[in-house]
């Protein structure tokens, strides 16, 4: 009986030690996981600033044009970027896409998808590149963004205009965007750009809720048609951006209702 008692104490001690060791291992794994996730979040925050600033500038410009039904860029000769107002709109789009390419380049390790804000950003970018939202095909957009990068930074406005004048490849990749923006007297094309602007507006409000980097702006839902309202409500916010809560800010109440 004494031997059995000592044996029970011995096995209990061994089991307890094993449990403690296992607990140490699990705690170490959990701690490493937390540190890695915090690093991912910091990496996303650090790289998100320039993208948000570029999106904010573009949203501000598009909102101003929307209030005027894009009249300032009607009847523009789009073969050259001589008109400053028109060329600035083109540049703001390209500047945003250049920052998107920088985010992609820095996310080679997949850290973007391991943070909550990174996952939201991925959803926004997927939506902006979806077939019915994007302003030109994905390859042309990415090529335009890449063409507007210089030594790991987006071109400034003067550099952009100079490169556009001198580089036939940049002209080639920007042609679809310029063709779209030169048709703002067409209601269908205008609605297409307005839908893109809505997604961008929701992006900056969601990813910078305190508006530390961006500006808080009212939207222009009164400029949307019933068709655009349905597309944004059921496809954009209903499929791609289900985590955006205050959709009424961007699209207003259903068309036809008070």
Beta strands, then each sheet from edge to edge (+ up, - down):
strand 1: 149-150
strand 2: 153-154
sheet 1: 1+ 2-
end
